[in-house]
Amino acid sequence: MNKSIRIASLFPVAILLASCGTGNSVESDAQSTASPAGPLAEFPFEIAELASLDEPWAIEFEPGTGNLFITEKGGTIKFYQPASGQLGTVTGDLPTVDYGGQGGLGDFVFAPDYATSKLVYLSWAEAGEGDTRGAAVGRGTLNCEERDSCRIEGLKVIWRQTPKVEGRGHYSHRIAFSPDGEYLFIASGERQTKEPAQDRSNNLGSVVRLLPDGTPAPGNPFAGEGGVTAQVWSYGHRNILGLHFDAKGQLWDLEHGPAGGDELNLVKPGQNYGWPVVSGGDHYDGTPIPAHSERPEFAAPAISWNPVIAPGDFTFYSGDMFPEWRGDALLTGLKTQAIVHVTFDGESAKEVARYDFGSRLRDIEQGPDGALWVITDGPEGKLLKLTRAEAE
């Protein structure tokens, strides 16, 4: 399909796609009331609906070709070819995912040296012994020698959440490479277990820094403690669904709070971000949680939202199509069904606009020409291309 939609302004909506989460998580629509709209702004996009998808979770452009790869939670990887408008399916060595709740196939990232190595990195929810599970990250070779066919070969697990626990929430498992390509960062959610986020003897509720082969990176802040602790870069996190470097080489995460308190954090080595001791929100049963201002020993977010935005992923914009947005962050909202526009002043941030789509938005990427590509959430997910709307 190639249906083009023109929307001139923000508008009230009531359409909700199916929830992707279960239990006490604002990734499902059962929790906190959505935040009121940010500053009213003219809707700046023309929208082309390009493909239908089944619970899409992550999108990533292939370097060199401009083809877009899309993971679906059930375990399928699709690829969309903008030149032809064709949608294909990746075959080969795909992981066996533990699908359910927030679990399934997750992120998809190309190695920094992909042009020569052809390595790709995947994350997924992996079953353990008994009724346990945890996130895993693997890498393999992507072979797309035939124009309409791609396969992954030699997929091997290089990292796992430790320990595996019961439940099907808060995997996080977002992947990011440092700008120099030397280090692999992985977001590890606290799996709805709260207190382990403050315990560095596990890697739950952490951002870990590894070498590209999955081994702990030299110089990590707790390397001297050995074991899984040697992986930890920062801790005290809850459920990170966005992990990206900005143009200055700084690492930022976007994470879900409880009933309120979604956060955008500047991630620094050795820092403790406070969950579950502090938060901008409260527990789902109404029990209050101290604010960051009451416990200054914990790193505070650059911006937090209460009521929540229930974020998906985000991107830092650097393109030519919306030059006035260069250096800004564009966040996808699940509960808010909107793109949230954030600007920065040093290490602080503020929301400046919100663009309402009427559908839960899961991920966003900047295309080679500066257009924005978005996937909507749920079993009737859509692939959308956003270009600049022409002036009336």
CORTACOR-V234497 format. One record per run of one state. SS is the DSSP state (2 for helix, 1 for strand, 0 for the rest). FROM is the first residue (numbers start at 1). LEN is the number of residues. If there is no record, write none. Layout:
# CORTACOR-V234497
ss from len
SS FROM LEN
SS FROM LEN
This chain:
# CORTACOR-V234497
ss from len
0 1 2
1 3 4
0 7 2
1 9 1
0 10 32
1 42 1
0 43 2
1 45 9
0 54 2
1 56 6
0 62 6
1 68 5
0 73 4
1 77 5
0 82 4
1 86 4
0 90 1
1 91 2
0 93 7
1 100 1
0 101 2
1 103 1
0 104 1
1 105 6
0 111 3
2 114 4
0 118 1
1 119 9
0 128 5
1 133 14
0 147 2
1 149 12
0 161 4
1 165 1
0 166 6
1 172 6
0 178 5
1 183 6
0 189 6
2 195 4
0 199 7
1 206 6
0 212 4
1 216 1
0 217 6
2 223 3
0 226 1
2 227 5
1 232 4
0 236 3
1 239 7
0 246 5
1 251 6
0 257 2
1 259 1
0 260 2
1 262 6
0 268 4
1 272 1
0 273 5
1 278 1
0 279 3
1 282 1
0 283 7
1 290 1
0 291 1
2 292 3
0 295 8
1 303 3
0 306 5
1 311 6
0 317 6
2 323 3
0 326 3
1 329 5
0 334 4
1 338 8
0 346 2
1 348 9
0 357 4
1 361 6
0 367 5
1 372 5
0 377 4
1 381 8
0 389 4
